[in-house]
Amino acid sequence: MDTVVRSGTKYAALAVLAATAVAALGQAAAAGVVPAGRAAPGSTLERVRTAGTLACGIDQEEPEYSTSDEHGGRAAFDADLCRAAAVAVLGERARIQVVNYPDDRTSMAGLQSGAVQMIPTLTDDFTHLVGTHLRFTSPVLWDGVGFLVHAHSPVMQARQLSGKKVCFTAETNTEQSVRSWFARERLDYVPFPFQEEGEMEAAFATGNCAALAGDRTRLAATRELMDGHGRPARLLTAVISKDPLAVAVRSGDPQWAEIVDWVVEALVQAEESGVTRSNVAAMSAQVLQGEGSAPGQGSASATDPLRWFLLGGSRQMGAALGLQNDWVVHMIAATGNYGEIYARDLGSGSALKLPRGENRLYGEGGVMVALPAK
């Protein structure tokens, strides 16, 4: 899906929209809304700026505590999302304070109490949203239940597990997903539930399980463990459940929620627009050189209206959120775009080597797509 506007009439329309946005900001200021670069007294933004640190809750999902979520191996990814938000708000010298929680419930309690300002990956579903007084961004990571098999196994597709022993942790969402999928596919299998993850991994390592079922982030970490012990394994491509993870913040502070929303959108849009850690400074300089010009004029960076807006060409990307105009530039310089973060922390550049799958951009066969930054 090509969201880049290229026609001359569209450039003119974008300029009109930008002018309208400026007028709207003026009206909002008159109505008592916090002006650009300012934070409302007592707001999350003010507290973060006063402390000079963003407190970030990371859910470790330790197996002995967690039964509702069984994701794994994403601490580095979570920390980078927190770092991106911190740099957006505090600038290049931003600091983050990581607070680790054993499961989703305790991390939610920490967020609700104000101990942390965001949880970078929390399952975005009915249970975690309704009645919790939390607000979620667009999904930042699509996980789901998959299967891990031995490297030498003849099983190449999930349906080939028919009649075989499949191991999983008992009384979890994974168990529900496995039972539902085999019933839906009308396939027989031998369910083998375990109370402890360590025992299950040992059974798999010794060949007592034809496959392990679990969230793919956790299976990727298990595969790394198996490889390290000379028991190579591989992930099947099938994903039998959907489990979107999103950044969670407290509801009731719309300015902070919008900032975190657009941190996520900007990371994805930067990848869509080809803005990377290595070229963001040069692209930003090109936009600044053409400051005052409408998008579509001047350098290559300025001819892409989404990139022009993202990098501060309209001077609204920061003003509307109460941030500096170049917050996206500093953020991308610090962490890279969404694709760079994924590759470094979960994908090809990490020990997990988790295929990107649904987390690819929409135009590349995935589901990740940014709201238009314009």
C-alpha positions in Angstrom: 0.0 0.0 0.0 1.6 3.2 -1.2 0.7 6.0 1.2 3.1 8.6 -0.2 1.3 11.4 -1.9 3.0 12.6 -5.1 0.6 14.7 -7.2 1.1 18.5 -7.2 -2.6 19.1 -6.2 -2.0 16.9 -3.2 0.9 19.0 -2.2 -1.3 22.0 -2.3 -3.9 20.2 -0.2 -1.3 19.2 2.3 -0.3 22.8 2.7 -3.9 23.8 3.3 -4.2 21.0 5.9 -1.0 22.3 7.6 -2.4 25.8 7.7 -5.7 24.5 9.1 -3.7 22.6 11.8 -1.9 25.8 12.8 -5.3 27.5 13.2 -6.7 24.7 15.2 -3.7 24.8 17.5 -4.3 28.5 18.1 -7.9 27.8 18.9 -6.9 25.0 21.3 -4.5 27.3 23.1 -7.2 29.8 23.5 -9.4 27.0 25.0 -6.8 26.3 27.6 -5.0 23.4 26.0 -1.3 23.1 26.9 0.8 25.1 24.3 3.6 23.5 22.3 6.6 22.5 24.3 4.8 22.7 27.6 3.4 20.1 29.9 0.3 20.4 32.0 1.0 20.7 35.8 1.0 17.3 37.4 0.9 15.5 34.0 3.0 12.5 33.1 5.0 14.6 30.7 5.9 17.1 33.4 6.8 14.3 35.9 9.1 12.6 33.3 10.8 15.9 32.5 11.2 16.8 36.1 12.8 13.5 36.9 14.8 13.5 33.7 14.1 9.8 33.4 11.3 7.6 31.9 10.3 4.7 34.1 9.5 1.7 32.0 7.8 -1.5 33.2 9.1 -4.7 31.5 7.1 -7.9 31.9 9.6 -10.8 32.3 6.7 -13.4 32.3 8.6 -15.8 34.4 6.9 -19.2 33.9 6.2 -19.8 37.6 4.2 -16.6 37.7 2.7 -16.2 34.3 -0.3 -18.2 33.0 -2.1 -15.7 30.9 0.8 -14.6 28.7 3.8 -16.8 27.8 5.8 -14.5 25.5 9.6 -14.5 25.9 12.9 -13.2 24.8 11.8 -9.6 24.2 13.5 -7.6 27.0 15.9 -5.8 24.5 13.0 -5.0 22.2 11.0 -3.6 25.1 14.0 -1.5 26.3 14.5 0.0 22.8 10.8 1.0 22.7 11.2 2.7 26.1 14.4 4.4 24.9 12.6 5.7 21.8 9.9 7.3 23.9 12.4 8.7 26.4 14.5 10.3 23.6 11.3 11.8 22.1 10.5 13.5 25.3 13.9 14.2 26.9 16.2 14.5 24.0 19.6 12.9 23.2 20.6 12.5 26.8 17.5 10.7 27.9 17.6 8.1 30.6 15.3 5.2 31.2 14.7 3.3 34.5 13.7 -0.3 33.8 11.4 -1.9 36.4 11.1 -5.7 35.9 7.8 -7.5 36.7 7.3 -11.3 36.8 4.0 -11.2 34.9 1.4 -9.1 33.1 -0.8 -8.5 36.2 2.0 -7.1 38.3 3.2 -4.9 35.5 -0.3 -3.5 35.0 -0.5 -2.8 38.7 2.8 -0.9 38.5 1.5 1.2 35.6 -1.8 1.9 37.3 -0.1 3.0 40.5 2.2 5.4 38.6 5.4 3.5 39.4 6.1 3.4 35.7 4.9 5.5 32.8 4.6 2.8 30.2 4.7 -0.9 29.5 6.2 -1.4 26.1 4.6 -4.8 25.2 1.4 -5.9 26.8 -1.3 -8.1 25.1 -3.9 -5.8 23.6 -7.1 -7.8 24.1 -10.5 -7.6 26.0 -9.1 -8.8 29.3 -6.2 -6.4 29.4 -8.2 -3.4 28.2 -11.7 -3.4 29.5 -12.0 -2.0 33.1 -8.2 -1.6 33.5 -8.0 2.1 32.9 -5.3 1.6 30.4 -4.9 2.8 26.9 -3.0 1.0 24.1 -1.1 2.1 21.0 -1.3 0.3 17.7 0.4 -3.2 18.0 4.2 -3.1 18.1 4.6 -6.9 17.9 2.4 -9.6 16.6 3.1 -12.8 18.5 1.1 -16.0 18.6 1.2 -19.7 19.4 3.4 -21.8 17.1 5.4 -25.1 17.1 9.0 -26.0 17.7 10.3 -29.3 16.3 13.6 -31.0 16.2 15.9 -30.0 13.4 15.9 -33.5 12.0 12.1 -34.0 12.2 10.3 -34.8 9.0 7.5 -32.5 10.1 7.5 -29.4 7.9 3.9 -28.2 8.4 1.7 -28.0 11.5 -0.9 -30.4 10.0 1.8 -33.1 9.9 1.7 -33.1 13.7 -1.5 -35.2 13.4 -1.1 -38.3 15.6 2.0 -37.0 17.3 2.8 -36.0 20.9 2.6 -32.2 21.4 3.9 -30.7 24.6 2.8 -27.5 26.2 2.5 -25.8 29.6 -0.8 -26.7 31.4 -3.6 -24.3 32.2 -2.4 -21.5 29.9 -3.6 -19.7 26.8 -1.2 -21.9 24.9 -3.1 -25.0 26.0 -6.4 -23.5 24.9 -5.0 -22.4 21.5 -3.5 -25.9 20.8 -6.7 -27.8 21.8 -8.9 -25.4 19.8 -6.7 -25.5 16.7 -6.5 -29.3 16.5 -10.3 -29.6 17.1 -10.9 -27.0 14.4 -8.6 -28.7 12.0 -10.2 -32.1 12.9 -6.8 -33.6 13.6 -5.9 -36.2 16.2 -2.8 -35.6 18.4 -1.4 -36.7 21.8 -1.6 -33.8 24.2 1.2 -33.7 26.8 0.7 -30.9 29.3 3.5 -29.9 31.8 3.3 -27.9 35.0 6.9 -26.7 34.7 8.6 -25.3 31.6 11.9 -26.8 32.6 10.5 -30.3 32.6 8.8 -29.7 29.3 12.0 -28.5 27.7 13.9 -31.6 29.1 11.2 -33.9 27.6 11.6 -32.2 24.2 15.4 -32.4 24.4 15.3 -36.1 25.0 12.8 -36.8 22.2 9.7 -37.3 24.3 7.8 -34.6 22.5 7.4 -34.4 18.7 6.8 -30.6 19.1 6.6 -27.9 21.7 3.8 -25.4 21.5 4.1 -21.9 22.8 4.3 -18.2 21.8 6.8 -17.9 19.1 8.9 -15.3 21.0 9.3 -17.9 23.8 9.9 -20.8 21.4 12.7 -18.7 19.7 14.4 -18.4 23.1 13.9 -22.2 23.7 15.4 -22.9 20.3 18.4 -20.8 21.2 18.8 -22.8 24.4 18.5 -26.1 22.6 21.0 -25.1 20.0 23.5 -24.2 22.8 23.1 -27.8 24.1 23.6 -29.5 20.8 19.9 -30.2 20.3 19.1 -28.1 17.2 15.5 -27.2 16.6 13.5 -25.2 14.2 10.3 -23.2 14.2 7.4 -24.2 11.9 5.9 -21.3 10.0 2.4 -21.8 11.2 0.9 -19.4 13.8 -2.3 -20.8 15.2 -3.4 -17.8 17.4 -3.2 -14.0 17.2 -1.6 -12.1 20.1 -1.0 -8.5 19.4 1.4 -6.7 21.8 1.1 -3.0 22.2 2.5 -0.2 24.4 0.2 0.5 27.4 -0.1 3.8 29.3 -2.6 4.9 31.8 -5.8 6.4 30.5 -6.7 9.9 31.7 -3.7 11.7 30.4 -4.4 12.3 26.7 -1.3 14.3 26.0 1.0 11.5 27.2 -1.1 8.8 25.4 -0.8 10.8 22.1 3.0 11.2 22.6 3.4 7.4 23.0 1.0 6.7 20.2 3.0 8.8 17.8 6.4 7.4 19.0 5.1 4.1 17.7 3.6 5.5 14.5 6.8 7.5 13.8 9.0 4.4 14.2 7.0 2.5 11.6 6.6 5.5 9.3 10.3 6.0 9.4 10.8 2.5 8.0 8.2 3.0 5.4 9.8 6.3 4.3 13.4 4.9 4.3 14.6 6.9 7.3 17.2 5.0 9.1 19.7 5.5 12.0 22.5 6.1 9.4 20.7 8.6 7.1 18.3 10.5 9.4 20.8 13.4 10.1 21.4 14.0 6.4 17.7 13.8 5.5 16.8 16.1 8.3 19.4 18.6 7.1 17.9 18.5 3.6 14.4 19.2 5.1 15.8 22.1 7.2 17.5 23.6 4.1 14.2 23.8 2.4 12.3 25.1 5.5 9.4 27.3 4.5 8.9 25.4 1.2 5.9 23.2 0.6 6.5 19.5 0.4 7.5 18.4 -3.0 10.0 21.1 -3.6 13.8 20.9 -3.3 15.7 17.8 -2.1 14.7 14.2 -2.4 13.8 14.2 1.3 11.5 17.1 0.9 9.7 15.6 -2.2 8.2 12.9 0.0 5.4 14.7 2.0 5.3 12.1 4.7 9.0 12.2 5.2 8.9 16.0 5.1 6.3 16.1 7.8 8.0 13.4 9.9 11.3 15.2 10.0 9.8 18.5 11.0 9.2 20.3 7.7 5.8 21.6 8.8 7.0 22.4 12.3 3.8 20.6 13.6 5.2 17.2 14.4 6.5 18.5 17.7 4.2 21.5 18.4 1.0 19.5 18.4 2.4 17.1 21.0 4.2 19.5 23.2 7.6 18.2 22.1 10.6 19.7 20.3 10.2 19.9 16.5 13.1 17.5 15.9 12.1 14.8 18.3 11.7 12.2 15.6 15.2 12.9 14.3 16.7 12.4 17.7 14.7 9.3 18.3 15.6 7.6 15.0 19.3 8.6 15.5 19.2 6.8 19.0 17.2 3.6 18.2 16.7 3.4 14.4 13.3 2.8 12.8 11.0 -0.1 13.6 12.6 -2.5 11.2 16.1 -1.8 12.7 14.9 -2.3 16.2 13.2 -5.6 15.3 16.2 -6.9 13.4 18.6 -6.0 16.2 16.6 -7.3 19.2 14.5 -10.2 17.8 15.4 -10.9 14.2 18.4 -11.5 12.0 20.8 -9.4 14.2 19.8 -11.1 17.4 20.4 -14.5 18.9 16.7 -15.3 18.6 16.6 -15.1 14.8 12.8 -14.8 14.9 11.4 -14.5 11.4 9.6 -11.2 11.1 6.5 -12.7 9.6 3.4 -10.6 10.3 5.6 -7.9 11.7 6.8 -7.0 8.2 5.5 -3.7 6.7 2.1 -3.9 5.1 3.6 -3.4 1.6 5.9 -6.3 2.2 3.3 -8.8 3.2 3.0 -8.0 6.9 0.5 -6.1 8.9 2.6 -3.2 10.2 1.4 0.1 8.8 1.7 3.6 10.2 -1.1 6.2 10.4 -0.2 8.9 7.9 2.0 11.5 9.5 0.6 14.6 7.7 
